[in-house]
């Protein structure tokens, strides 16, 4: 659609750039800046806007319009932030269904996260073919960060097993997958995120699939004929981008970090949840590739994905609660031809993300267990621009996966790549929530996946997949509270803890213990092996248990016992460590018990 008039209310496409307030006389006449905040705080959003009198057919095509915000920090360094096209919406709940109504005209925005307090200046620069220009510099006062705001996450400089915020605050991910919503749309996330945050959850993983937050897909009429494609032009799906804005902001207010998965495997798979027939990249739908495996090598397909990456960075890259970009979910399930092509694609796109993202968010990807069999994992996680290693671990009929044994083993394999490890998906049965509940009616497998995430030395708890059908309906998130209470106030990345398997025993019982111990701190989890998810359900009291700990620095330690099911606390007698070891008489407990020992 071409702009036919310089009026902001023209039916043609005028570009609103979120970059400033009040047009100054020195601005080009065809640029009308109309909105900007007076200031911002460190690590918060600064967002600005204005009209551009230019005619563009596709506002996502940089050959037609390239919008960049320039921000000069107090040390005179320039930060360049890409602009993006935006449409606002108003939401309302109609029964159980979210309804979205467009608000105002479509426009561009620039979103920026300042990382330094002081006097900044900013302007925006436009290259729109025959029209090029830049506004006058404007002033921006940035205040120190608000209380409790710690900035984006990084690999900890103290311990590469863990993450920390840029201000040094330690972070351990306690959470779940929440890949897509139901008919309630962003209202679903209002409920789900609050339910996760209430017991101490601080992390979720979101997807961008065709039926969720995805920007590129096709439309068919009632007879199945192709009528539209949003490949490279996302205007038809900007309501979904607005929903993701809303969810990210809701997560931020609740202190929840988000890993955003940019591409699920189905659109480029021929066998695993295949969506190839409706994929806009498919040549049958007007796309550039004839087979799904061509996605990794075709120049046009790579250029289109790169365009999408730029848009995503421009729109969401400001967010200090964006833990990581995940390039692909389970890329080994796509119809790739050669692993070298997949690795080269990841190298290219991860490097592009790093170059585009002014905040420098972490980057990862994921595979199933086939990634190791195909030899993909070692090459993917050897890439310098892939920051986190990730594994997905499931049981299935005929495979009663013992998470207490398998999670440490798998985590050790991925940790060998020299990067923090995330248990991105863990469950007792990959086939579905009904199968999971039938095999694990007491949620013991879910419970164990949380604790083994910690004691397998990963950066967070194991993440459940069945977020809506089980975590909500079965109230699974209650299991998060005890582990968040155990870790409250601790900085795991500074504690220099090492994993141990302590000796534990009780008359007539088969117990197992896991510990992370260091010079002045020990965390311990003891569990009854008769209460594993596949071995039965045993809530009988365990009496007379004794624990032998090693790996501690000498001294007197306070000891706190935590019930891993309800989070209740019990103070225990002080423990004296001599020669790096100590023996504890454990209180009576049922199913399992957690301990926190700290040197006085």
C-alpha positions as CSV (number, residue, x, y, z in Angstrom):
1,X,0.0,0.0,0.0
2,X,1.4,3.4,-1.0
3,X,1.2,6.6,1.0
4,X,-0.8,9.1,-1.0
5,X,-0.8,12.1,1.3
6,X,1.4,13.6,4.0
7,X,-1.5,13.6,6.4
8,X,-1.0,11.3,9.4
9,X,-4.6,10.1,8.8
10,X,-4.0,9.2,5.2
11,X,-5.3,5.8,4.1
12,X,-1.8,5.2,2.7
13,X,0.9,3.7,4.8
14,X,2.7,6.3,6.9
15,X,5.4,5.0,9.1
16,X,5.2,5.9,12.8
17,X,8.6,5.6,14.4
18,X,8.8,5.2,18.1
19,X,11.8,7.4,18.6
20,X,10.9,10.8,20.0
21,X,8.6,13.6,21.2
22,X,7.9,16.8,19.5
23,X,9.2,17.6,16.0
24,X,12.1,20.2,16.1
25,X,12.7,22.7,13.4
26,X,15.9,21.1,12.3
27,X,14.2,17.8,11.6
28,X,13.5,17.0,7.9
29,X,10.0,18.3,6.9
30,X,8.9,14.7,6.0
31,X,9.7,13.5,9.5
32,X,7.2,14.3,12.3
33,X,8.3,13.0,15.7
34,X,5.3,13.1,18.0
35,X,5.9,11.0,21.2
36,X,8.7,10.1,23.6
37,X,9.0,9.6,27.4
38,X,10.9,12.2,29.4
39,X,13.4,9.7,30.6
40,X,14.1,6.1,31.6
41,X,15.8,4.0,34.2
42,X,18.8,1.6,33.6
43,X,17.6,-1.8,32.3
44,X,14.1,-0.5,31.6
45,X,12.3,0.2,28.3
46,X,12.7,3.5,26.5
47,X,10.3,3.7,23.6
48,X,9.7,6.6,21.1
49,X,7.6,7.4,17.9
50,X,7.0,9.6,14.9
51,X,5.6,9.8,11.4
52,X,7.5,9.2,8.2
53,X,6.2,10.6,4.9
54,X,7.4,7.8,2.7
55,X,5.6,5.3,0.5
56,X,6.5,1.6,1.2
57,X,4.9,-1.6,0.1
58,X,6.5,-3.8,2.7
59,X,7.6,-2.1,5.9
60,X,9.7,-5.2,6.9
61,X,11.9,-4.9,3.8
62,X,15.1,-3.0,4.5
63,X,15.5,-2.2,0.9
64,X,12.4,0.0,1.2
65,X,12.8,1.5,4.7
66,X,15.6,1.1,7.1
67,X,15.0,2.7,10.5
68,X,17.7,3.0,13.1
69,X,17.7,4.7,16.5
70,X,21.1,6.1,17.5
71,X,21.8,6.5,21.2
72,X,24.9,8.3,22.5
73,X,25.7,7.3,26.0
74,X,27.4,9.4,28.7
75,X,30.8,8.1,27.5
76,X,30.0,9.3,23.9
77,X,29.7,5.7,22.6
78,X,27.0,5.2,19.9
79,X,24.5,2.4,20.2
80,X,22.5,1.6,17.0
81,X,19.1,0.1,17.6
82,X,16.9,-1.2,14.6
83,X,13.4,0.1,14.3
84,X,10.3,-2.1,13.6
85,X,6.8,-1.9,12.3
86,X,4.1,-2.1,14.9
87,X,0.3,-2.2,15.2
88,X,-1.4,-1.7,18.6
89,X,-4.3,-3.8,19.8
90,X,-6.9,-3.8,22.6
91,X,-7.7,-7.1,24.2
92,X,-11.0,-8.3,25.8
93,X,-12.1,-11.7,27.0
94,X,-15.3,-13.1,25.3
95,X,-16.2,-16.1,27.4
96,X,-12.9,-18.1,27.3
97,X,-11.7,-16.5,24.1
98,X,-9.4,-13.5,23.7
99,X,-10.6,-10.9,21.1
100,X,-8.1,-8.4,19.7
101,X,-9.1,-5.1,18.1
102,X,-6.6,-2.9,16.3
103,X,-5.9,0.5,17.9
104,X,-4.7,3.4,15.9
105,X,-2.6,3.2,12.7
106,X,0.3,0.9,12.0
107,X,3.7,2.4,12.7
108,X,7.3,1.8,13.5
109,X,9.0,1.7,16.9
110,X,12.4,1.7,18.3
111,X,12.8,0.1,21.7
112,X,15.9,0.6,23.7
113,X,17.3,-0.6,27.1
114,X,19.8,1.9,28.5
115,X,22.6,0.2,30.5
116,X,24.1,3.3,32.1
117,X,22.8,6.2,34.2
118,X,23.5,9.7,33.2
119,X,22.9,12.1,30.3
120,X,22.2,10.4,27.0
121,X,21.3,11.8,23.6
122,X,19.4,10.1,20.8
123,X,18.1,10.6,17.3
124,X,16.7,8.4,14.6
125,X,18.1,7.8,11.1
126,X,16.1,6.8,8.1
127,X,17.0,5.4,4.8
128,X,13.9,5.1,2.6
129,X,15.3,4.8,-0.9
130,X,15.1,8.3,-2.4
131,X,14.6,9.8,1.0
132,X,17.3,9.7,3.6
133,X,17.6,11.8,6.7
134,X,18.3,12.0,10.4
135,X,16.6,14.0,13.1
136,X,18.3,16.4,15.5
137,X,19.8,15.0,18.6
138,X,17.5,15.0,21.7
139,X,18.3,14.7,25.4
140,X,17.5,11.6,27.5
141,X,18.1,11.4,31.3
142,X,18.6,7.9,32.5
143,X,18.2,7.2,36.2
144,X,19.9,4.3,38.1
145,X,18.1,1.0,38.0
146,X,15.0,0.5,40.1
147,X,15.2,-1.7,43.2
148,X,15.1,-5.3,42.4
149,X,16.0,-4.8,38.7
150,X,19.3,-6.6,37.9
151,X,19.6,-6.4,34.1
152,X,20.0,-9.2,31.5
153,X,21.5,-12.5,32.1
154,X,25.0,-13.7,31.2
155,X,27.2,-16.8,31.7
156,X,28.5,-16.3,35.2
157,X,32.2,-15.1,35.3
158,X,32.6,-17.1,38.5
159,X,31.2,-20.5,37.5
160,X,30.4,-21.6,34.0
161,X,27.7,-24.0,35.2
162,X,25.5,-21.1,36.1
163,X,24.1,-17.7,35.0
164,X,24.1,-14.3,36.7
165,X,22.7,-10.9,35.9
166,X,25.0,-8.2,34.6
167,X,25.0,-6.5,38.1
168,X,26.4,-9.8,39.5
169,X,23.2,-11.1,41.1
170,X,23.1,-14.9,40.8
171,X,20.3,-16.6,38.9
172,X,19.0,-20.2,39.1
173,X,16.1,-21.0,36.7
174,X,13.0,-22.4,38.5
175,X,10.2,-22.9,36.0
176,X,8.5,-24.6,33.1
177,X,7.7,-24.6,29.4
178,X,4.7,-22.5,28.5
179,X,5.1,-22.7,24.7
180,X,1.7,-21.5,23.5
181,X,-1.7,-20.4,24.8
182,X,-5.2,-21.8,24.3
183,X,-8.2,-19.8,23.2
184,X,-7.6,-17.3,26.1
185,X,-4.5,-16.0,24.4
186,X,-2.5,-13.6,26.5
187,X,-5.2,-14.0,29.3
188,X,-4.1,-17.6,29.6
189,X,-0.6,-16.3,30.4
190,X,-1.9,-13.9,33.0
191,X,-3.1,-16.9,34.9
192,X,-0.3,-19.3,34.2
193,X,2.5,-16.9,34.9
194,X,1.0,-15.8,38.2
195,X,0.5,-19.4,39.2
196,X,4.2,-20.1,38.5
197,X,5.5,-17.0,40.1
198,X,3.5,-17.4,43.4
199,X,5.6,-20.4,44.7
200,X,8.9,-18.9,43.5
201,X,9.0,-19.7,39.8
202,X,11.2,-17.4,37.8
203,X,11.6,-18.9,34.3
204,X,9.5,-20.0,31.3
205,X,10.2,-21.2,27.8
206,X,8.0,-19.8,25.0
207,X,7.7,-20.9,21.4
208,X,6.8,-19.0,18.2
209,X,4.8,-21.7,16.3
210,X,2.3,-21.1,13.5
211,X,-0.6,-21.6,15.9
212,X,1.0,-19.3,18.5
213,X,3.3,-16.3,18.4
214,X,4.7,-17.2,14.9
215,X,5.0,-14.3,12.4
216,X,5.2,-16.3,9.1
217,X,2.4,-18.6,7.9
218,X,-0.2,-19.0,5.2
219,X,-4.0,-18.7,5.0
220,X,-6.4,-20.9,3.1
221,X,-10.0,-20.5,2.2
222,X,-12.8,-23.0,3.1
223,X,-11.9,-25.1,0.0
224,X,-8.2,-25.2,1.0
225,X,-7.0,-22.8,-1.6
226,X,-4.1,-20.5,-0.7
227,X,-5.2,-17.0,-0.2
228,X,-2.4,-15.3,1.7
229,X,1.2,-15.7,3.0
230,X,3.0,-13.6,5.6
231,X,6.4,-14.8,4.4
232,X,8.7,-11.7,4.8
233,X,5.7,-9.4,5.4
234,X,4.2,-9.9,8.9
235,X,1.4,-7.4,8.9
236,X,-1.3,-10.1,8.9
237,X,0.1,-11.6,12.1
238,X,1.1,-8.5,14.1
239,X,-1.7,-9.3,16.6
240,X,0.4,-12.3,17.6
241,X,3.5,-10.1,18.0
242,X,1.4,-7.8,20.2
243,X,0.4,-10.8,22.3
244,X,4.0,-11.7,22.8
245,X,4.7,-8.0,23.9
246,X,2.0,-8.4,26.5
247,X,3.3,-11.8,27.8
248,X,6.9,-10.6,28.0
249,X,5.8,-7.5,30.0
250,X,3.6,-9.6,32.3
251,X,6.6,-11.9,32.9
252,X,8.8,-8.9,33.6
253,X,6.4,-7.6,36.3
254,X,6.5,-11.0,38.0
255,X,10.3,-11.4,37.9
256,X,10.1,-14.2,35.3
257,X,12.9,-14.8,32.7
258,X,11.9,-16.0,29.3
259,X,13.7,-18.2,26.8
260,X,12.1,-17.5,23.4
261,X,12.2,-20.4,20.9
262,X,12.1,-18.9,17.4
263,X,11.5,-21.9,15.2
264,X,9.9,-25.3,16.0
265,X,10.9,-28.3,13.9
266,X,7.5,-29.2,12.4
267,X,7.4,-26.7,9.5
268,X,10.7,-28.2,8.2
269,X,10.0,-31.9,9.1
270,X,8.5,-34.5,6.8
271,X,7.7,-37.0,9.6
272,X,7.6,-35.4,13.0
273,X,4.5,-33.2,13.5
274,X,5.1,-32.1,9.9
275,X,3.6,-28.8,8.8
276,X,5.5,-28.7,5.5
277,X,2.4,-28.7,3.4
278,X,1.3,-25.3,4.9
279,X,4.8,-23.8,5.3
280,X,5.1,-20.4,3.5
281,X,8.7,-21.3,2.6
282,X,7.3,-24.2,0.6
283,X,7.5,-23.5,-3.2
284,X,4.0,-24.9,-3.5
285,X,2.8,-21.9,-1.3
286,X,4.9,-19.3,-3.2
287,X,8.0,-19.8,-1.1
288,X,11.7,-20.2,-2.2
289,X,12.3,-23.9,-1.5
290,X,11.1,-27.2,-2.9
291,X,12.0,-29.5,0.0
292,X,12.2,-28.8,3.8
293,X,15.9,-29.6,4.0
294,X,16.6,-26.7,1.6
295,X,15.8,-24.3,4.4
296,X,19.3,-24.6,5.7
297,X,21.1,-23.9,2.5
298,X,18.9,-21.8,0.1
299,X,20.1,-18.2,0.0
300,X,16.6,-16.8,-0.3
301,X,15.3,-18.8,2.7
302,X,18.3,-17.8,4.8
303,X,17.7,-14.1,3.9
304,X,14.1,-14.3,4.9
305,X,15.0,-15.9,8.2
306,X,17.6,-13.2,8.7
307,X,14.9,-10.6,8.1
308,X,12.8,-12.2,10.7
309,X,15.7,-12.2,13.2
310,X,16.2,-8.5,12.7
311,X,12.6,-7.9,13.4
312,X,12.6,-10.0,16.5
313,X,15.7,-8.3,17.9
314,X,14.2,-4.9,17.1
315,X,10.9,-5.7,18.8
316,X,12.0,-7.8,21.8
317,X,15.7,-7.3,22.2
318,X,15.2,-4.5,24.7
319,X,13.8,-6.9,27.3
320,X,16.1,-7.5,30.3
321,X,14.0,-10.5,31.2
322,X,14.7,-12.2,27.8
323,X,17.0,-14.9,29.1
324,X,17.9,-16.4,25.7
325,X,17.1,-16.7,22.1
326,X,16.6,-20.4,21.1
327,X,17.1,-20.7,17.4
328,X,15.5,-24.1,16.9
329,X,13.5,-26.6,18.9
330,X,14.8,-30.1,18.3
331,X,16.4,-29.3,15.0
332,X,17.5,-32.9,14.6
333,X,13.8,-33.8,13.8
334,X,13.8,-31.6,10.7
335,X,14.4,-33.1,7.2
336,X,18.0,-31.9,7.0
337,X,20.3,-33.7,4.5
338,X,23.7,-33.2,6.1
339,X,24.6,-32.2,9.6
340,X,27.2,-29.9,8.3
341,X,24.4,-27.8,6.7
342,X,22.6,-27.5,10.0
343,X,25.8,-26.5,11.8
344,X,26.6,-23.9,9.2
345,X,23.1,-22.5,9.4
346,X,23.4,-22.2,13.2
347,X,26.8,-20.6,12.9
348,X,25.4,-18.0,10.5
349,X,22.2,-17.2,12.4
350,X,23.8,-17.2,15.9
351,X,26.5,-14.8,14.6
352,X,23.8,-12.6,13.1
353,X,21.8,-12.5,16.3
354,X,25.0,-11.5,18.2
355,X,25.6,-8.7,15.7
356,X,22.1,-7.4,15.8
357,X,21.3,-7.7,19.5
358,X,22.5,-4.6,21.3
359,X,21.9,-6.2,24.7
360,X,23.8,-9.3,23.9
361,X,21.2,-11.9,25.1
362,X,22.3,-15.5,25.3
363,X,21.8,-17.8,22.3
364,X,21.0,-21.5,22.3
365,X,19.3,-24.3,20.3
366,X,18.0,-27.8,21.1
367,X,17.9,-31.4,19.9
368,X,16.4,-34.6,21.0
369,X,18.5,-37.6,22.1
370,X,19.0,-38.1,18.3
371,X,21.3,-35.1,18.3
372,X,24.0,-37.1,20.0
373,X,23.4,-40.1,17.8
374,X,23.7,-38.0,14.6
375,X,26.8,-36.3,15.9
376,X,25.0,-32.9,15.8
377,X,25.4,-32.0,19.4
378,X,29.2,-31.8,19.6
379,X,29.4,-29.5,16.5
380,X,26.5,-27.3,17.4
381,X,27.7,-26.7,20.9
382,X,31.2,-26.1,19.8
383,X,30.0,-22.9,18.0
384,X,31.3,-19.9,19.8
385,X,28.1,-18.0,19.4
386,X,26.0,-20.7,21.0
387,X,26.1,-19.9,24.7
388,X,24.0,-22.6,26.4
389,X,23.8,-26.3,25.9
390,X,20.3,-27.8,26.3
391,X,18.9,-31.3,26.6
392,X,15.4,-32.9,26.3
393,X,14.9,-36.1,28.3
394,X,11.7,-38.2,28.3
395,X,10.6,-41.7,29.2
396,X,8.1,-43.7,27.2
397,X,6.2,-47.0,27.3
398,X,8.9,-49.6,27.8
399,X,11.4,-47.1,29.1
400,X,10.8,-46.2,32.8
401,X,13.5,-43.5,32.8
402,X,15.1,-43.1,36.2
403,X,15.6,-39.3,36.3
404,X,17.8,-39.5,39.4
405,X,20.3,-41.5,37.3
406,X,19.7,-40.2,33.8
407,X,19.7,-36.5,34.4
408,X,23.2,-36.4,35.9
409,X,24.5,-38.6,33.2
410,X,23.0,-36.5,30.4
411,X,24.0,-33.3,32.1
412,X,27.6,-34.5,32.3
413,X,27.6,-35.2,28.6
414,X,26.5,-31.7,27.7
415,X,28.6,-30.0,30.3
416,X,31.7,-31.4,28.5
417,X,31.0,-28.8,25.8
418,X,32.1,-26.1,28.3
419,X,28.9,-24.2,28.6
420,X,26.0,-23.9,31.1
421,X,23.5,-26.7,30.7
422,X,19.7,-26.4,30.7
423,X,17.3,-29.3,31.1
424,X,14.9,-27.7,28.6
425,X,12.3,-30.5,28.6
426,X,12.0,-33.4,31.1
427,X,9.2,-35.8,31.6
428,X,8.3,-39.4,32.2
429,X,6.3,-39.9,28.9
430,X,6.7,-37.8,25.8
431,X,3.4,-39.0,24.2
432,X,1.0,-36.8,26.1
433,X,-0.4,-35.6,29.4
434,X,-2.9,-38.5,29.7
435,X,0.0,-41.0,29.4
436,X,2.1,-39.0,31.8
437,X,-0.6,-38.8,34.4
438,X,-1.5,-42.5,34.0
439,X,2.1,-43.5,34.6
440,X,2.9,-40.9,37.3
441,X,-0.3,-40.1,39.1
442,X,1.5,-38.7,42.1
443,X,3.8,-36.4,40.1
444,X,6.9,-38.0,41.6
445,X,8.7,-37.8,38.2
446,X,8.0,-34.1,37.9
447,X,9.1,-33.6,41.5
448,X,12.3,-35.5,40.9
449,X,13.1,-33.5,37.7
450,X,13.1,-30.3,39.6
451,X,15.5,-31.5,42.3
452,X,17.7,-33.3,39.9
453,X,18.1,-30.1,37.8
454,X,19.8,-28.6,40.8
455,X,21.8,-31.7,41.8
456,X,22.9,-32.4,38.2
457,X,24.7,-29.1,38.2
458,X,22.5,-27.5,35.5
459,X,21.5,-23.8,35.4
460,X,17.9,-24.6,36.5
461,X,15.3,-27.1,37.4
462,X,14.1,-29.7,34.9
463,X,11.3,-28.0,32.8
464,X,7.9,-29.7,32.5
465,X,6.3,-29.7,29.1
466,X,2.6,-30.2,30.0
467,X,2.2,-26.7,31.3
468,X,-1.6,-26.3,30.7
469,X,-3.0,-29.8,31.0
470,X,-1.0,-31.0,34.0
471,X,0.9,-28.2,35.7
472,X,-2.2,-26.1,36.0
473,X,-4.9,-28.7,36.5
474,X,-2.9,-30.9,38.9
475,X,-1.4,-27.9,40.7
476,X,2.2,-29.1,40.0
477,X,3.7,-25.7,40.6
478,X,3.4,-26.2,44.4
479,X,6.5,-28.3,44.0
480,X,8.5,-25.1,43.1
481,X,8.2,-23.5,46.5
482,X,10.5,-25.9,48.5
483,X,13.3,-25.6,46.0
484,X,13.0,-21.8,45.8
485,X,13.1,-21.7,49.6
486,X,16.1,-23.9,49.8
487,X,18.0,-21.5,47.4
488,X,16.7,-18.3,48.8
489,X,19.6,-15.8,49.3
490,X,22.3,-18.1,47.9
491,X,24.6,-17.3,45.1
492,X,25.3,-20.7,43.5
493,X,27.8,-19.3,41.0
494,X,30.0,-17.9,43.8
495,X,29.8,-20.8,46.2
496,X,32.2,-23.1,44.4
497,X,30.1,-26.2,45.1
498,X,31.1,-29.7,43.9
499,X,28.7,-32.6,43.4
500,X,28.9,-35.6,45.7
501,X,27.0,-38.8,46.4
502,X,26.9,-39.0,50.2
503,X,26.4,-42.2,52.1
504,X,22.9,-42.4,53.6
505,X,21.1,-45.3,55.3
506,X,18.1,-46.2,57.4
507,X,17.0,-49.5,58.8
508,X,15.1,-51.5,56.2
509,X,15.2,-48.7,53.7
510,X,16.8,-48.0,50.3
511,X,17.8,-44.3,50.3
512,X,19.8,-42.2,48.0
513,X,21.4,-38.8,48.6
514,X,22.8,-36.1,46.3
515,X,24.9,-33.1,47.5
516,X,26.5,-29.9,46.3
517,X,29.2,-29.1,48.9
518,X,31.9,-26.5,49.2
519,X,34.0,-24.6,51.7
520,X,31.2,-23.2,53.8
521,X,27.9,-24.5,52.3
522,X,26.2,-27.8,51.5
523,X,22.9,-28.5,49.8
524,X,21.6,-32.1,50.2
525,X,18.6,-34.0,48.9
526,X,17.8,-37.4,50.3
527,X,15.1,-39.5,48.7
528,X,13.4,-42.9,49.3
529,X,13.9,-45.0,46.3
530,X,10.7,-46.9,47.0
531,X,9.0,-43.6,46.0
532,X,10.4,-43.2,42.5
533,X,7.7,-42.6,40.0
534,X,8.0,-46.0,38.5
535,X,8.6,-48.0,41.7
536,X,5.5,-47.2,43.6
537,X,4.2,-44.6,46.1
538,X,5.5,-44.8,49.6
539,X,4.7,-42.1,52.1
540,X,5.6,-44.1,55.2
541,X,7.8,-42.4,57.8
542,X,11.5,-43.0,57.6
543,X,13.2,-43.2,61.0
544,X,16.8,-43.6,62.2
545,X,18.4,-42.3,59.0
546,X,22.1,-41.3,59.0
547,X,24.0,-39.2,56.5
548,X,27.7,-39.0,56.0
549,X,28.9,-35.8,54.2
550,X,32.3,-35.0,52.6
551,X,33.7,-32.1,50.7
552,X,33.0,-29.4,53.3
553,X,35.4,-27.0,54.9
554,X,36.0,-27.5,58.6
555,X,33.9,-25.6,61.1
556,X,30.5,-25.4,62.8
557,X,27.5,-25.3,60.5
558,X,23.9,-24.4,61.1
559,X,21.6,-27.1,59.6
560,X,18.1,-26.5,58.2
561,X,15.8,-29.3,57.0
562,X,13.2,-28.5,54.3
563,X,10.3,-30.7,53.3
564,X,10.6,-31.0,49.5
565,X,6.9,-31.3,49.1
566,X,5.5,-28.5,51.3
567,X,8.5,-26.3,52.0
568,X,8.2,-26.5,55.8
569,X,11.4,-25.8,57.7
570,X,13.0,-27.5,60.7
571,X,16.1,-26.3,62.5
572,X,18.5,-29.1,63.3
573,X,21.4,-29.2,65.8
574,X,24.6,-27.6,64.6
575,X,26.9,-29.8,62.7
576,X,30.7,-29.9,63.3
577,X,32.8,-30.6,60.3
578,X,36.3,-32.0,61.0
579,X,38.7,-33.1,58.3
580,X,36.1,-32.2,55.6
581,X,33.5,-34.7,56.7
582,X,30.6,-35.0,59.1
583,X,27.9,-37.5,60.1
584,X,24.3,-36.3,60.7
585,X,21.4,-38.1,62.4
586,X,18.4,-37.1,60.2
587,X,15.0,-36.3,61.5
588,X,12.0,-38.5,60.7
589,X,10.8,-37.7,57.2
590,X,8.5,-39.1,54.4
591,X,9.4,-39.6,50.8
592,X,12.4,-37.2,50.7
593,X,14.2,-34.5,52.6
594,X,16.4,-31.5,51.7
595,X,19.1,-29.9,53.9
596,X,21.0,-26.6,53.8
597,X,24.1,-26.4,55.9
598,X,26.0,-23.1,56.3
599,X,29.1,-22.4,58.3
600,X,28.7,-20.0,61.1
